[in-house]
């Protein structure tokens, strides 16, 4: 493969590699370092980018600032896997070296055409007064590892501000389509649609969805990271709107990520859709992206973080890194709702089963014999009983409670800084099962086979995996616990 990189790009990559080396011991020494989740080798990771199954390999790129645990001029870091369990950190894919991306190779997507991989991403440019410019750029590769930058292919349409980014590209009936997250000149979050026959010349079709469009009220000042795909007969639009006000239990994080179910008419450039549903009910979830694999699965990975939400309070920044990805989840549409389940392959993480029995609990806490290791999976099935509430706690760092009277599911966690708790809640008609992935400093709960999901970072559970159950009014369930293998991420 020819090396198309400019000197500046090579230099930036070298500097990033050097900082990885420089901090590797400090990073490794962090007890909060996760064991089976994707993290940055150093610095800050945010959005998953360029998710693609290409030539037998899954590629997951990521927004990465190697030089600080803050946001900045982003690189595209790169992980690959063939089984969605064992990952390899690859050489950097993109560094922000050229004029059209000098302040960051921002988020984007990947497609395959004639055996080549094309990355579409946002070139972020700022001048000395912080004025923004945005270019939607392309980089091409014939192996999926080294990329030739082709520069901008889409410039900013007049009807948007420079908050215009995160191109997601797909193919349908021989034509290419692109959605881009946008802000109208009136300050409304929108999604712009483009089409192309050759991936180079793109035609702008206007906005297909957004705040005050298609029956929505005011719905945010910026929509980031759109992803539009067909699933089980519907067209799903995933998007991360900014500027929604909290509404009861809804929209409690600083920024949201969710989806619409609808019908896209590419020819008319219209998208009719229903209401917005949050994808994840936890504290830490944003900017997810999906890919289709060779088995026809629609797989989603999200960033287990939210921009600007207490990022400076994460204890990991003392160890020179911050944030991680969620586990890969398979999407399915059931009765108009997206269900998310951890991909089957994750069962390969199961090392030894430390428990498999029927448990009866009442209002007194039942403390399980302590489980070895910080990486565990719990499967709680066949939940029965006349309980008014059902709870499971992990040390004193986090607790899940289902209130059967109010039909509410709640996750509580200890705040990062203070010793108090914060909570997130969603409606849930009944609690039938729970699948929980606990890692050193994260938790993901899948309720009722993926009907609802809670993702959160939790600190303070590394040495304290004491798990306890209680059910006010009495409850029974079948419980399986596995210790999970670590070091599934190779360099
Ligand atoms: C979402 C986001 C994107 C942008 C990227 C920059 O978290 O703000 O809109 O492309 O992060 O890192």
Boltz pocket constraint, residues with backbone or C-beta under 6 A from the ligand:
constraints:
  - pocket:
      binder: B
      contacts: [[A, 46], [A, 47], [A, 63], [A, 72], [A, 74], [A, 106], [A, 107], [A, 108], [A, 122], [A, 165], [A, 166], [A, 224], [A, 225], [A, 286], [A, 287], [A, 307]]
      max_distance: 6.0
